[in-house]
Amino acid sequence: MDPIHWTVGDEDRSRLSNMAHLVGDTMEMNGFSPKKKDDLESKENLWSAILSEVQNTGNSKLPSNKSVLVLGDSESGKTTLIAKLQGVEDPKKGSGLEYAYIDVRDEYRDDHTRLSVWVLDGDPAHGHLLRYALSEENFPNTLVMLVVAMTTPWGILDQLQSWATILQDHIDKLKLSSDELQEFKQTNMRKWLDYVEPGDELDSSAALRRTSRNMDDELGEMPLGEGILTRNLGLDVVVVVTKTDYMSTLEKDLDYRDEQLDFMQQWIRRFCLQYGAGLFYTSVKEDKNCDLLYKYLTHRIYGFPFRTPALVVEKDAVLIPSGWDNMKKISILYENMQSMKPDDYYRDIITQPGTRKTIAREVEVQAEDEQAFLTRQQQSLQAGVPAGVRQESTMRPPTVPKAGDRRSVGTPSVQAQLGSPKKIDGAKGAAGSGEGVLANFFNSLLYKKTGNSNPTSPARPGEQPNNIPPIDKVAVRSDAAAELDRLTRNKKQSSLEQEPNSSEC
């Protein structure tokens, strides 16, 4: 059933006032005292105030100029979280500065509006895009959400401080007067002080505290506790820790205990105190605190009721509204810290696991064409080896030049590897001599598949070089094997002859 809205016009209000005065005059004529007349006037004023409030409430609509600015690193779950608040199953991730909106409905007023959502990319280099999402005009109508993920617990505090600094730098660039900014900060303080835990609305002590706070406000005295709103931005801030279902993986794979988790929580809560922020641990995968986060956002932005108290028992579903927390409540977590101190450096306790060293991949060496290699060897054999060239030992592998120098230097000659400084000429060497045999052997390798009239360039298939006589390949290979066998026997014999001499010495 739709609620009934009363509309009171100026004419009706004048009639009510005249009727009240007429009743008062009649009562005075009939013997009522002036005191009763004053009471009647006060009741009349109260009745007029109630009618005015009903009129204003009935005609008010949900504002359409409210917005949420979401900041956080890449892979922190910003897009997935906003999609969950929208009720979208398949989130679409963009780049730079994304825009989305959340449908907000007021069931009591039967009204609805759209809450604008700006999601900044996780790259801090895109901070200049904040001017499109947070300006002087929409500053008092913007709520900021700082998002971090439990998948990288070692970076949570650094990320929060980094994005808060980027936001502060942007605010400093806005053309806001000092009086305007101070007014926004005072409003933020008042919201913190006006927080009342659900169930304490009718408590007389809570009402007394609110009255004393209002009195202090008039005197300009804000009784804030230790560490509260020391970095007041003048904006409503909510810190959201996403992917809390990953805590079980931290406990299983990285040996996290309640001690480390409490250490993390107390540092995050101390950060929230500095900026007067609320805190939510959420998990889209397990649907934890997502609905409560939506209700809290509508409460802070549109004034909808939020009757959920602070939740600090479940480690993966923490919920702390802005204004509830203080250092005394945070100190309860200190009791569980045995191997660490609350003021220890965050990254010293919550350390990042060692990353695997990247293995340098070996450079792939491109094999040289066989015929080109043999052609170069033939040229080396025909040119001979200079007398001053050092001969390589047979027990040491030849030195391979760098890839960039191979074309200019070339491969060490076979002659140097065999230890013979003499020139090898296939045309002059006899078929039975050692040098001629080796020369013929390499020539046979060079032309076993192809032949060409030019010995320095690869020949076409089926052609025989004009300047080299036909070679009996079988005979050449047998002769080469015999020559190599002879060289091996000579080396062995010479080494055996040297051994007695060395023993005599």
Disulfide bonds with the S-S distance in Angstrom:
none
